[in-house]
Amino acid sequence: MAPDIPTLRRDFPTLAQIVNGHPLVYLDNAATTQKPQPVLDALNHYYRDTNANVHRASHALSGQATRAFEAARGKVARFINAPAPEQVIWTRGTTEAINLVAHSFGMHHLQAGDEIVLSTLEHHANIVPWQQVAAATGAVIKVIPLTAGAELDLEAAARLISPRTRLLAVGQVSNALGVINPVRELIAMAKSVGAVTLIDGAQAVGHLPVDVQSLDCDFYVFSGHKMFAPTGIGVLYGKREWLEKMPPWQTGGEMIKSVSFEHTSFGELPFKFEAGTPNIAGAIALGAAVDYLSGLDRAALARHEHKLLQQLLTGLAAMPDVHIIGRPQAGSVSFTIDEVHPQDLATLLDMQGIAVRTGHHCAMPLMQALGLEQGTIRASVAFYNTEQDIAALLAGIHKAREFF
Ligand code: PMP
């Protein structure tokens, strides 16, 4: 059955507003998604009714907060099919999760000459931490190039991944181009040479079902705010063997068993990686986002999003001076318009209440590889977008082209 989008939209208070005199058309979901009422309620409920620190005190509120916080970990574990909740480590987001792996795994398990394989499509968050590791350890970064169609070149990947490869770190869905990468094939290639795998799922979790056991990756990372939860909370999933072996990254309170001035022994998983007071409200609200999504027919929502992308791609393809970049499949569509600076178009669209993103999308090496120094215009959908949203964007682009 087709999802009842107008009814679902009522769950998202931000969507029902007038921006610059027009109803908001929010097409910047790859940057961050809007939050449904149950997520806002979860945040409010925690701070109003149960605010207390977790794991430490024996008083009632602390018990309630701890139970809600740990229940949220269990919800996230089930959402991504992790074998156990303790394999879900709370982080601030994708960036911090990758930094955790870079420091804890990369700095301790990589050596001079080891190769780290990334792809041209990566977000800066999945490039810069590995550069730091390479600079400190002497490991070498290798980059999977693109095909002429701006997709990840699997044949080149097969040549690049060798017994020297120690780590493969790639995104599941490109935030800049909306292409779905063949992560299963890449993980299989990496495993055949004994390399460790990290999948950046930041742009996948809001659109695709994720099953970390079926993917069989060693690490999977994502941000709550890209899947209708608040900012400041994210997840590192890891295989137990690695999480057990890796040393803590940040240290301090919450992550210890015992401390003396001579010696500290660290806590068990997941606490060993969670130094300091965590984002309790954020974790609980991420649990609420998981509940919310789990109550919807996600396959039907994915079909709806797919229809929106087709509508957008067909509309753009009919404009001769518009160039769609690559083959968008999930979430984002990037395009350029001859003689129009992306930023100028975005400003004109904003005047019509239409929110899109322009620029390099935190993927400067990708933009360089594509020869797009000015970046692109990116429209990115979530399930709450409508055919009217896409029609408004296409009409806005028409209007802007006349203006220039
Ligand atoms: N990777 C990808 C593919 C992303 O889209 C983003 C966010 N734009 C990140 C990593 C970084 O996520 P965050 O800023 O939430 O840490």
Boltz pocket constraint, residues with backbone or C-beta under 6 A from the ligand:
constraints:
  - pocket:
      binder: B
      contacts: [[A, 30], [A, 31], [A, 92], [A, 93], [A, 94], [A, 95], [A, 96], [A, 123], [A, 125], [A, 126], [A, 171], [A, 173], [A, 174], [A, 175], [A, 200], [A, 202], [A, 203], [A, 223], [A, 362]]
      max_distance: 6.0
